[in-house]
């Protein structure tokens, strides 16, 4: 597939973009979620139910991948380290996402709080919000919540239920993993706090060169992990692009060496611990297989703009 030219714009937007005060017009895109109070959410998402939540799959079956990565080996060794204190500065903005999906009463992903005027925006993977593609467009909005700094059933900053969900438009049109990015606007927690008031938020950037070094955060829940602790692969350098991404529309996905499993989907990729510039989308069944993120380009910038306008 041809390169979409998103890098050529080279427009770096490290959270200089905030919706102006005049942007109170109705947001026509996305999916408004049936209102749920934080108290109702926290009563439903008990520690036991959160522990039982099943991770949304992120693995793909394409054998022999490692040898195809721009001719380079992933050189694994970047394991998901346990975060000792997820409530600490720089970690509390990351959390677990829980929702009901189909026959599964409880499903899970990961997400990151992002700065915005509303102090209520969370970024995650699109497949944690919508199944994508032209033939079936299902929103996973039932009991969708964000739990920052989740740890062993604890909810130190409370539970933030979704009010509005959206994905890149290309994800809903094509289901391409190159566009696997979503945003949620959440309500207040049971203490009446906005998300940004409780934990702050990350900056966000798009249009950057792919060759960055990332801290990869998430809540992997499949073996050898259990989803009960926040994990991080620190200082993971860009390895290259997924060769299979050429077959799908959109800018090429990014690879880093981090041994993710299901549940880590949507976990934030941070630059210098401050700026969100990627998120876990998928991996493969092969040994020594990288973690992949969609490139943050113009479609992600548009998605953030829509989320920032929600009031």
LOLUM-348778 format. One record per residue (C-alpha): residue number from 1; chain; z, x, y; residue in one letter. Coordinates in steps of 0.001 Angstrom, whole numbers. Last residue first. Example, Ala and Ser with C-alpha at 12.3 -4.5 7.8 and 13.67 -1.06 7.14 Angstrom:
# residues 2
<rec num="2" chaine="A" up="7140" east="13670" north="-1060" residu="s"/>
<rec num="1" chaine="A" up="7800" east="12300" north="-4500" residu="a"/>
END
This chain:
# residues 311
<rec num="311" chaine="A" up="26801" east="-18589" north="19098" residu="x"/>
<rec num="310" chaine="A" up="23839" east="-17023" north="17346" residu="x"/>
<rec num="309" chaine="A" up="21853" east="-14715" north="19633" residu="x"/>
<rec num="308" chaine="A" up="23050" east="-11509" north="17962" residu="x"/>
<rec num="307" chaine="A" up="21789" east="-12748" north="14593" residu="x"/>
<rec num="306" chaine="A" up="18271" east="-13255" north="15940" residu="x"/>
<rec num="305" chaine="A" up="18210" east="-9817" north="17568" residu="x"/>
<rec num="304" chaine="A" up="19544" east="-8181" north="14409" residu="x"/>
<rec num="303" chaine="A" up="16714" east="-9732" north="12414" residu="x"/>
<rec num="302" chaine="A" up="14151" east="-8567" north="14962" residu="x"/>
<rec num="301" chaine="A" up="15447" east="-4999" north="14765" residu="x"/>
<rec num="300" chaine="A" up="15382" east="-5219" north="10958" residu="x"/>
<rec num="299" chaine="A" up="11731" east="-6282" north="11075" residu="x"/>
<rec num="298" chaine="A" up="10930" east="-3461" north="13496" residu="x"/>
<rec num="297" chaine="A" up="12238" east="-691" north="11262" residu="x"/>
<rec num="296" chaine="A" up="15308" east="63" north="9155" residu="x"/>
<rec num="295" chaine="A" up="13803" east="1517" north="5970" residu="x"/>
<rec num="294" chaine="A" up="14927" east="-417" north="2903" residu="x"/>
<rec num="293" chaine="A" up="17577" east="1400" north="911" residu="x"/>
<rec num="292" chaine="A" up="17462" east="3037" north="-2514" residu="x"/>
<rec num="291" chaine="A" up="20132" east="4687" north="-4681" residu="x"/>
<rec num="290" chaine="A" up="18892" east="7552" north="-6797" residu="x"/>
<rec num="289" chaine="A" up="18467" east="7770" north="-10572" residu="x"/>
<rec num="288" chaine="A" up="20147" east="10493" north="-12599" residu="x"/>
<rec num="287" chaine="A" up="19779" east="8517" north="-15831" residu="x"/>
<rec num="286" chaine="A" up="17190" east="5757" north="-15783" residu="x"/>
<rec num="285" chaine="A" up="18123" east="2088" north="-15393" residu="x"/>
<rec num="284" chaine="A" up="16886" east="1998" north="-11815" residu="x"/>
<rec num="283" chaine="A" up="18438" east="1448" north="-8368" residu="x"/>
<rec num="282" chaine="A" up="18349" east="-1290" north="-5749" residu="x"/>
<rec num="281" chaine="A" up="19120" east="-2435" north="-2189" residu="x"/>
<rec num="280" chaine="A" up="21953" east="-323" north="-850" residu="x"/>
<rec num="279" chaine="A" up="22006" east="-331" north="2920" residu="x"/>
<rec num="278" chaine="A" up="20383" east="1586" north="5767" residu="x"/>
<rec num="277" chaine="A" up="20863" east="2821" north="9325" residu="x"/>
<rec num="276" chaine="A" up="24381" east="1716" north="10238" residu="x"/>
<rec num="275" chaine="A" up="25821" east="4010" north="12897" residu="x"/>
<rec num="274" chaine="A" up="29344" east="5378" north="13209" residu="x"/>
<rec num="273" chaine="A" up="30310" east="7509" north="10200" residu="x"/>
<rec num="272" chaine="A" up="27963" east="10265" north="11336" residu="x"/>
<rec num="271" chaine="A" up="25046" east="8177" north="10013" residu="x"/>
<rec num="270" chaine="A" up="26136" east="5265" north="7815" residu="x"/>
<rec num="269" chaine="A" up="24491" east="3604" north="4815" residu="x"/>
<rec num="268" chaine="A" up="26205" east="222" north="4404" residu="x"/>
<rec num="267" chaine="A" up="26793" east="-1589" north="1130" residu="x"/>
<rec num="266" chaine="A" up="24358" east="-4485" north="714" residu="x"/>
<rec num="265" chaine="A" up="24230" east="-4192" north="-3063" residu="x"/>
<rec num="264" chaine="A" up="27235" east="-2200" north="-4313" residu="x"/>
<rec num="263" chaine="A" up="28185" east="-5032" north="-6678" residu="x"/>
<rec num="262" chaine="A" up="25931" east="-3737" north="-9448" residu="x"/>
<rec num="261" chaine="A" up="26058" east="44" north="-9916" residu="x"/>
<rec num="260" chaine="A" up="25591" east="3022" north="-7605" residu="x"/>
<rec num="259" chaine="A" up="25361" east="6696" north="-8506" residu="x"/>
<rec num="258" chaine="A" up="24466" east="8237" north="-5161" residu="x"/>
<rec num="257" chaine="A" up="21611" east="10685" north="-4645" residu="x"/>
<rec num="256" chaine="A" up="19630" east="9277" north="-1721" residu="x"/>
<rec num="255" chaine="A" up="16311" east="7431" north="-1585" residu="x"/>
<rec num="254" chaine="A" up="14587" east="5600" north="1291" residu="x"/>
<rec num="253" chaine="A" up="12226" east="2619" north="939" residu="x"/>
<rec num="252" chaine="A" up="8670" east="2800" north="2280" residu="x"/>
<rec num="251" chaine="A" up="7716" east="623" north="5233" residu="x"/>
<rec num="250" chaine="A" up="6424" east="-2828" north="4279" residu="x"/>
<rec num="249" chaine="A" up="4275" east="-4441" north="1639" residu="x"/>
<rec num="248" chaine="A" up="4723" east="-3446" north="-1997" residu="x"/>
<rec num="247" chaine="A" up="2731" east="-1055" north="-4195" residu="x"/>
<rec num="246" chaine="A" up="3653" east="1974" north="-2077" residu="x"/>
<rec num="245" chaine="A" up="7304" east="1245" north="-2870" residu="x"/>
<rec num="244" chaine="A" up="6671" east="2393" north="-6458" residu="x"/>
<rec num="243" chaine="A" up="6685" east="6011" north="-5278" residu="x"/>
<rec num="242" chaine="A" up="10279" east="5503" north="-4034" residu="x"/>
<rec num="241" chaine="A" up="10552" east="7629" north="-924" residu="x"/>
<rec num="240" chaine="A" up="12233" east="10990" north="-342" residu="x"/>
<rec num="239" chaine="A" up="15548" east="12713" north="-894" residu="x"/>
<rec num="238" chaine="A" up="17476" east="11818" north="2273" residu="x"/>
<rec num="237" chaine="A" up="20789" east="13646" north="2306" residu="x"/>
<rec num="236" chaine="A" up="24108" east="12287" north="967" residu="x"/>
<rec num="235" chaine="A" up="27012" east="13376" north="3156" residu="x"/>
<rec num="234" chaine="A" up="29689" east="11189" north="1578" residu="x"/>
<rec num="233" chaine="A" up="29189" east="8866" north="-1400" residu="x"/>
<rec num="232" chaine="A" up="31783" east="6200" north="-638" residu="x"/>
<rec num="231" chaine="A" up="33779" east="3668" north="-2641" residu="x"/>
<rec num="230" chaine="A" up="35843" east="621" north="-1720" residu="x"/>
<rec num="229" chaine="A" up="38159" east="-483" north="-4491" residu="x"/>
<rec num="228" chaine="A" up="38407" east="-3486" north="-6812" residu="x"/>
<rec num="227" chaine="A" up="34763" east="-3614" north="-7837" residu="x"/>
<rec num="226" chaine="A" up="35513" east="-2437" north="-11396" residu="x"/>
<rec num="225" chaine="A" up="33611" east="836" north="-11653" residu="x"/>
<rec num="224" chaine="A" up="32270" east="2724" north="-14703" residu="x"/>
<rec num="223" chaine="A" up="30899" east="207" north="-15340" residu="x"/>
<rec num="222" chaine="A" up="29763" east="-2610" north="-13021" residu="x"/>
<rec num="221" chaine="A" up="31619" east="-3557" north="-9845" residu="x"/>
<rec num="220" chaine="A" up="30345" east="-1185" north="-7184" residu="x"/>
<rec num="219" chaine="A" up="32036" east="-1995" north="-3835" residu="x"/>
<rec num="218" chaine="A" up="30059" east="-142" north="-1189" residu="x"/>
<rec num="217" chaine="A" up="29640" east="2738" north="1215" residu="x"/>
<rec num="216" chaine="A" up="26923" east="5422" north="1412" residu="x"/>
<rec num="215" chaine="A" up="27608" east="8156" north="3982" residu="x"/>
<rec num="214" chaine="A" up="24144" east="9205" north="5063" residu="x"/>
<rec num="213" chaine="A" up="22211" east="12327" north="6016" residu="x"/>
<rec num="212" chaine="A" up="18921" east="11608" north="7771" residu="x"/>
<rec num="211" chaine="A" up="15261" east="12369" north="7049" residu="x"/>
<rec num="210" chaine="A" up="13871" east="8875" north="7439" residu="x"/>
<rec num="209" chaine="A" up="13068" east="9358" north="11139" residu="x"/>
<rec num="208" chaine="A" up="14705" east="6640" north="13198" residu="x"/>
<rec num="207" chaine="A" up="13022" east="3356" north="14156" residu="x"/>
<rec num="206" chaine="A" up="16203" east="1377" north="13696" residu="x"/>
<rec num="205" chaine="A" up="19830" east="1899" north="14634" residu="x"/>
<rec num="204" chaine="A" up="23098" east="-13" north="14281" residu="x"/>
<rec num="203" chaine="A" up="26547" east="619" north="15665" residu="x"/>
<rec num="202" chaine="A" up="29373" east="-309" north="13371" residu="x"/>
<rec num="201" chaine="A" up="31940" east="-2997" north="14036" residu="x"/>
<rec num="200" chaine="A" up="35532" east="-3635" north="15018" residu="x"/>
<rec num="199" chaine="A" up="38076" east="-4644" north="12361" residu="x"/>
<rec num="198" chaine="A" up="40036" east="-7698" north="13543" residu="x"/>
<rec num="197" chaine="A" up="38570" east="-8290" north="16992" residu="x"/>
<rec num="196" chaine="A" up="35064" east="-7678" north="15684" residu="x"/>
<rec num="195" chaine="A" up="35572" east="-10242" north="12929" residu="x"/>
<rec num="194" chaine="A" up="36828" east="-12874" north="15355" residu="x"/>
<rec num="193" chaine="A" up="40482" east="-13725" north="14953" residu="x"/>
<rec num="192" chaine="A" up="41930" east="-17207" north="14419" residu="x"/>
<rec num="191" chaine="A" up="44567" east="-16051" north="11961" residu="x"/>
<rec num="190" chaine="A" up="42733" east="-17737" north="9067" residu="x"/>
<rec num="189" chaine="A" up="39646" east="-15685" north="9867" residu="x"/>
<rec num="188" chaine="A" up="37073" east="-16672" north="12466" residu="x"/>
<rec num="187" chaine="A" up="33502" east="-17606" north="11639" residu="x"/>
<rec num="186" chaine="A" up="30752" east="-15403" north="10272" residu="x"/>
<rec num="185" chaine="A" up="27219" east="-14614" north="11364" residu="x"/>
<rec num="184" chaine="A" up="25337" east="-13174" north="8419" residu="x"/>
<rec num="183" chaine="A" up="22495" east="-10683" north="8359" residu="x"/>
<rec num="182" chaine="A" up="20052" east="-9768" north="5620" residu="x"/>
<rec num="181" chaine="A" up="17940" east="-6795" north="4502" residu="x"/>
<rec num="180" chaine="A" up="15682" east="-6364" north="1447" residu="x"/>
<rec num="179" chaine="A" up="12454" east="-5686" north="3369" residu="x"/>
<rec num="178" chaine="A" up="11081" east="-2809" north="1268" residu="x"/>
<rec num="177" chaine="A" up="12387" east="-4736" north="-1748" residu="x"/>
<rec num="176" chaine="A" up="9445" east="-7086" north="-1276" residu="x"/>
<rec num="175" chaine="A" up="10342" east="-10749" north="-1865" residu="x"/>
<rec num="174" chaine="A" up="7046" east="-11672" north="-180" residu="x"/>
<rec num="173" chaine="A" up="7576" east="-14352" north="2479" residu="x"/>
<rec num="172" chaine="A" up="11369" east="-14569" north="2370" residu="x"/>
<rec num="171" chaine="A" up="11697" east="-10793" north="2448" residu="x"/>
<rec num="170" chaine="A" up="9033" east="-10559" north="5163" residu="x"/>
<rec num="169" chaine="A" up="11074" east="-12806" north="7420" residu="x"/>
<rec num="168" chaine="A" up="13940" east="-10365" north="7352" residu="x"/>
<rec num="167" chaine="A" up="16939" east="-12280" north="6161" residu="x"/>
<rec num="166" chaine="A" up="19161" east="-14947" north="7701" residu="x"/>
<rec num="165" chaine="A" up="22549" east="-16548" north="7266" residu="x"/>
<rec num="164" chaine="A" up="24668" east="-18711" north="9577" residu="x"/>
<rec num="163" chaine="A" up="28294" east="-19890" north="9611" residu="x"/>
<rec num="162" chaine="A" up="29628" east="-17558" north="6924" residu="x"/>
<rec num="161" chaine="A" up="33342" east="-17559" north="6084" residu="x"/>
<rec num="160" chaine="A" up="35531" east="-14631" north="7247" residu="x"/>
<rec num="159" chaine="A" up="38496" east="-13931" north="4958" residu="x"/>
<rec num="158" chaine="A" up="41612" east="-12081" north="6070" residu="x"/>
<rec num="157" chaine="A" up="42170" east="-8653" north="7559" residu="x"/>
<rec num="156" chaine="A" up="44292" east="-7266" north="4717" residu="x"/>
<rec num="155" chaine="A" up="42586" east="-9351" north="1999" residu="x"/>
<rec num="154" chaine="A" up="44150" east="-7922" north="-1161" residu="x"/>
<rec num="153" chaine="A" up="42580" east="-8696" north="-4526" residu="x"/>
<rec num="152" chaine="A" up="42692" east="-5066" north="-5642" residu="x"/>
<rec num="151" chaine="A" up="41276" east="-3796" north="-2332" residu="x"/>
<rec num="150" chaine="A" up="39070" east="-5587" north="219" residu="x"/>
<rec num="149" chaine="A" up="38695" east="-3640" north="3465" residu="x"/>
<rec num="148" chaine="A" up="36661" east="-6442" north="5053" residu="x"/>
<rec num="147" chaine="A" up="36335" east="-9714" north="3100" residu="x"/>
<rec num="146" chaine="A" up="33036" east="-11455" north="4002" residu="x"/>
<rec num="145" chaine="A" up="32501" east="-15007" north="2786" residu="x"/>
<rec num="144" chaine="A" up="29756" east="-17210" north="1305" residu="x"/>
<rec num="143" chaine="A" up="31309" east="-20405" north="-129" residu="x"/>
<rec num="142" chaine="A" up="27843" east="-21775" north="-998" residu="x"/>
<rec num="141" chaine="A" up="25252" east="-19978" north="1104" residu="x"/>
<rec num="140" chaine="A" up="23085" east="-18405" north="-1573" residu="x"/>
<rec num="139" chaine="A" up="19875" east="-19712" north="-6" residu="x"/>
<rec num="138" chaine="A" up="17045" east="-20475" north="-2397" residu="x"/>
<rec num="137" chaine="A" up="13428" east="-19867" north="-1547" residu="x"/>
<rec num="136" chaine="A" up="11265" east="-20122" north="-4627" residu="x"/>
<rec num="135" chaine="A" up="7493" east="-19786" north="-4622" residu="x"/>
<rec num="134" chaine="A" up="6967" east="-17603" north="-1561" residu="x"/>
<rec num="133" chaine="A" up="9336" east="-14760" north="-2313" residu="x"/>
<rec num="132" chaine="A" up="13012" east="-14221" north="-1594" residu="x"/>
<rec num="131" chaine="A" up="16165" east="-15001" north="-3579" residu="x"/>
<rec num="130" chaine="A" up="18293" east="-15508" north="-459" residu="x"/>
<rec num="129" chaine="A" up="21681" east="-14218" north="714" residu="x"/>
<rec num="128" chaine="A" up="22775" east="-11373" north="-1585" residu="x"/>
<rec num="127" chaine="A" up="19092" east="-10608" north="-2281" residu="x"/>
<rec num="126" chaine="A" up="18745" east="-9932" north="1463" residu="x"/>
<rec num="125" chaine="A" up="21154" east="-7011" north="1271" residu="x"/>
<rec num="124" chaine="A" up="24068" east="-6961" north="3719" residu="x"/>
<rec num="123" chaine="A" up="24711" east="-6878" north="7466" residu="x"/>
<rec num="122" chaine="A" up="27651" east="-8724" north="9047" residu="x"/>
<rec num="121" chaine="A" up="27711" east="-10148" north="12601" residu="x"/>
<rec num="120" chaine="A" up="30728" east="-11848" north="14246" residu="x"/>
<rec num="119" chaine="A" up="31730" east="-9939" north="17358" residu="x"/>
<rec num="118" chaine="A" up="29608" east="-12432" north="19360" residu="x"/>
<rec num="117" chaine="A" up="28267" east="-9731" north="21700" residu="x"/>
<rec num="116" chaine="A" up="27351" east="-7610" north="18690" residu="x"/>
<rec num="115" chaine="A" up="28787" east="-4700" north="16719" residu="x"/>
<rec num="114" chaine="A" up="28074" east="-4655" north="13001" residu="x"/>
<rec num="113" chaine="A" up="30458" east="-5496" north="10151" residu="x"/>
<rec num="112" chaine="A" up="29242" east="-4016" north="6848" residu="x"/>
<rec num="111" chaine="A" up="28485" east="-5621" north="3489" residu="x"/>
<rec num="110" chaine="A" up="28958" east="-5543" north="-272" residu="x"/>
<rec num="109" chaine="A" up="27925" east="-7915" north="-3079" residu="x"/>
<rec num="108" chaine="A" up="29652" east="-10528" north="-5228" residu="x"/>
<rec num="107" chaine="A" up="29220" east="-13661" north="-7300" residu="x"/>
<rec num="106" chaine="A" up="31686" east="-16438" north="-8117" residu="x"/>
<rec num="105" chaine="A" up="31034" east="-19873" north="-9568" residu="x"/>
<rec num="104" chaine="A" up="28002" east="-18562" north="-11400" residu="x"/>
<rec num="103" chaine="A" up="25889" east="-21527" north="-12495" residu="x"/>
<rec num="102" chaine="A" up="23807" east="-21281" north="-9326" residu="x"/>
<rec num="101" chaine="A" up="25262" east="-18803" north="-6878" residu="x"/>
<rec num="100" chaine="A" up="28758" east="-18958" north="-5402" residu="x"/>
<rec num="99" chaine="A" up="29638" east="-16346" north="-2790" residu="x"/>
<rec num="98" chaine="A" up="31678" east="-13192" north="-2233" residu="x"/>
<rec num="97" chaine="A" up="30906" east="-10222" north="21" residu="x"/>
<rec num="96" chaine="A" up="33115" east="-7140" north="-174" residu="x"/>
<rec num="95" chaine="A" up="33935" east="-4985" north="2816" residu="x"/>
<rec num="94" chaine="A" up="33017" east="-2259" north="5245" residu="x"/>
<rec num="93" chaine="A" up="34260" east="-2337" north="8853" residu="x"/>
<rec num="92" chaine="A" up="37699" east="-1236" north="7623" residu="x"/>
<rec num="91" chaine="A" up="36337" east="2186" north="6629" residu="x"/>
<rec num="90" chaine="A" up="35757" east="3973" north="9941" residu="x"/>
<rec num="89" chaine="A" up="39360" east="3597" north="11056" residu="x"/>
<rec num="88" chaine="A" up="41641" east="3050" north="8084" residu="x"/>
<rec num="87" chaine="A" up="41993" east="-291" north="6281" residu="x"/>
<rec num="86" chaine="A" up="40057" east="1033" north="3270" residu="x"/>
<rec num="85" chaine="A" up="42845" east="3564" north="2587" residu="x"/>
<rec num="84" chaine="A" up="42216" east="5944" north="-328" residu="x"/>
<rec num="83" chaine="A" up="38473" east="5373" north="-492" residu="x"/>
<rec num="82" chaine="A" up="37467" east="6089" north="-4096" residu="x"/>
<rec num="81" chaine="A" up="34555" east="8485" north="-4389" residu="x"/>
<rec num="80" chaine="A" up="31166" east="7125" north="-5477" residu="x"/>
<rec num="79" chaine="A" up="29580" east="10185" north="-7040" residu="x"/>
<rec num="78" chaine="A" up="27157" east="12556" north="-5355" residu="x"/>
<rec num="77" chaine="A" up="26482" east="15023" north="-8167" residu="x"/>
<rec num="76" chaine="A" up="22891" east="14200" north="-8927" residu="x"/>
<rec num="75" chaine="A" up="20092" east="16650" north="-8295" residu="x"/>
<rec num="74" chaine="A" up="17683" east="13822" north="-7398" residu="x"/>
<rec num="73" chaine="A" up="14872" east="15970" north="-8824" residu="x"/>
<rec num="72" chaine="A" up="11886" east="16518" north="-6561" residu="x"/>
<rec num="71" chaine="A" up="8162" east="15984" north="-7094" residu="x"/>
<rec num="70" chaine="A" up="8071" east="13407" north="-4302" residu="x"/>
<rec num="69" chaine="A" up="10369" east="11318" north="-6492" residu="x"/>
<rec num="68" chaine="A" up="8184" east="11007" north="-9589" residu="x"/>
<rec num="67" chaine="A" up="10303" east="13130" north="-11950" residu="x"/>
<rec num="66" chaine="A" up="13298" east="10869" north="-11380" residu="x"/>
<rec num="65" chaine="A" up="11468" east="7677" north="-12328" residu="x"/>
<rec num="64" chaine="A" up="10864" east="8259" north="-15992" residu="x"/>
<rec num="63" chaine="A" up="11485" east="4658" north="-16894" residu="x"/>
<rec num="62" chaine="A" up="10940" east="1730" north="-14538" residu="x"/>
<rec num="61" chaine="A" up="13498" east="-982" north="-15348" residu="x"/>
<rec num="60" chaine="A" up="15096" east="-2057" north="-12067" residu="x"/>
<rec num="59" chaine="A" up="18806" east="-2229" north="-11235" residu="x"/>
<rec num="58" chaine="A" up="20432" east="-4089" north="-8331" residu="x"/>
<rec num="57" chaine="A" up="22008" east="-7023" north="-10178" residu="x"/>
<rec num="56" chaine="A" up="24312" east="-9330" north="-8226" residu="x"/>
<rec num="55" chaine="A" up="27843" east="-8493" north="-9233" residu="x"/>
<rec num="54" chaine="A" up="29932" east="-11108" north="-11063" residu="x"/>
<rec num="53" chaine="A" up="33102" east="-12388" north="-9420" residu="x"/>
<rec num="52" chaine="A" up="36096" east="-12352" north="-11775" residu="x"/>
<rec num="51" chaine="A" up="38179" east="-10108" north="-9521" residu="x"/>
<rec num="50" chaine="A" up="37454" east="-12396" north="-6577" residu="x"/>
<rec num="49" chaine="A" up="38528" east="-15425" north="-8590" residu="x"/>
<rec num="48" chaine="A" up="41824" east="-13794" north="-9564" residu="x"/>
<rec num="47" chaine="A" up="42602" east="-12643" north="-6028" residu="x"/>
<rec num="46" chaine="A" up="42010" east="-16204" north="-4787" residu="x"/>
<rec num="45" chaine="A" up="38785" east="-17024" north="-3020" residu="x"/>
<rec num="44" chaine="A" up="39210" east="-20818" north="-2938" residu="x"/>
<rec num="43" chaine="A" up="42392" east="-20886" north="-847" residu="x"/>
<rec num="42" chaine="A" up="41036" east="-18146" north="1409" residu="x"/>
<rec num="41" chaine="A" up="37876" east="-20123" north="2038" residu="x"/>
<rec num="40" chaine="A" up="39686" east="-23388" north="2757" residu="x"/>
<rec num="39" chaine="A" up="41923" east="-21596" north="5254" residu="x"/>
<rec num="38" chaine="A" up="38955" east="-19863" north="6808" residu="x"/>
<rec num="37" chaine="A" up="37417" east="-23243" north="7445" residu="x"/>
<rec num="36" chaine="A" up="34095" east="-24154" north="5924" residu="x"/>
<rec num="35" chaine="A" up="31129" east="-25438" north="7877" residu="x"/>
<rec num="34" chaine="A" up="27929" east="-26053" north="5976" residu="x"/>
<rec num="33" chaine="A" up="25876" east="-22945" north="6542" residu="x"/>
<rec num="32" chaine="A" up="23034" east="-22749" north="9030" residu="x"/>
<rec num="31" chaine="A" up="20016" east="-20987" north="7567" residu="x"/>
<rec num="30" chaine="A" up="17770" east="-18585" north="9385" residu="x"/>
<rec num="29" chaine="A" up="15255" east="-19045" north="12153" residu="x"/>
<rec num="28" chaine="A" up="15373" east="-21565" north="15016" residu="x"/>
<rec num="27" chaine="A" up="18205" east="-19997" north="16965" residu="x"/>
<rec num="26" chaine="A" up="19097" east="-22471" north="19693" residu="x"/>
<rec num="25" chaine="A" up="19004" east="-21091" north="23204" residu="x"/>
<rec num="24" chaine="A" up="22131" east="-19336" north="24436" residu="x"/>
<rec num="23" chaine="A" up="20256" east="-16143" north="25225" residu="x"/>
<rec num="22" chaine="A" up="21100" east="-16228" north="28948" residu="x"/>
<rec num="21" chaine="A" up="24105" east="-13957" north="28390" residu="x"/>
<rec num="20" chaine="A" up="21782" east="-11260" north="27147" residu="x"/>
<rec num="19" chaine="A" up="21666" east="-10423" north="23422" residu="x"/>
<rec num="18" chaine="A" up="22793" east="-6843" north="22938" residu="x"/>
<rec num="17" chaine="A" up="20394" east="-4040" north="22177" residu="x"/>
<rec num="16" chaine="A" up="21667" east="-593" north="23113" residu="x"/>
<rec num="15" chaine="A" up="23081" east="-575" north="19623" residu="x"/>
<rec num="14" chaine="A" up="21491" east="2689" north="18629" residu="x"/>
<rec num="13" chaine="A" up="17966" east="1500" north="19284" residu="x"/>
<rec num="12" chaine="A" up="15564" east="4348" north="18593" residu="x"/>
<rec num="11" chaine="A" up="11948" east="3342" north="19057" residu="x"/>
<rec num="10" chaine="A" up="9869" east="5795" north="17099" residu="x"/>
<rec num="9" chaine="A" up="6913" east="3384" north="17253" residu="x"/>
<rec num="8" chaine="A" up="5145" east="5579" north="14753" residu="x"/>
<rec num="7" chaine="A" up="7873" east="4953" north="12218" residu="x"/>
<rec num="6" chaine="A" up="6854" east="1318" north="11886" residu="x"/>
<rec num="5" chaine="A" up="3272" east="2283" north="11105" residu="x"/>
<rec num="4" chaine="A" up="2932" east="-134" north="8195" residu="x"/>
<rec num="3" chaine="A" up="2033" east="2534" north="5687" residu="x"/>
<rec num="2" chaine="A" up="-779" east="1324" north="3461" residu="x"/>
<rec num="1" chaine="A" up="0" east="0" north="0" residu="x"/>
END
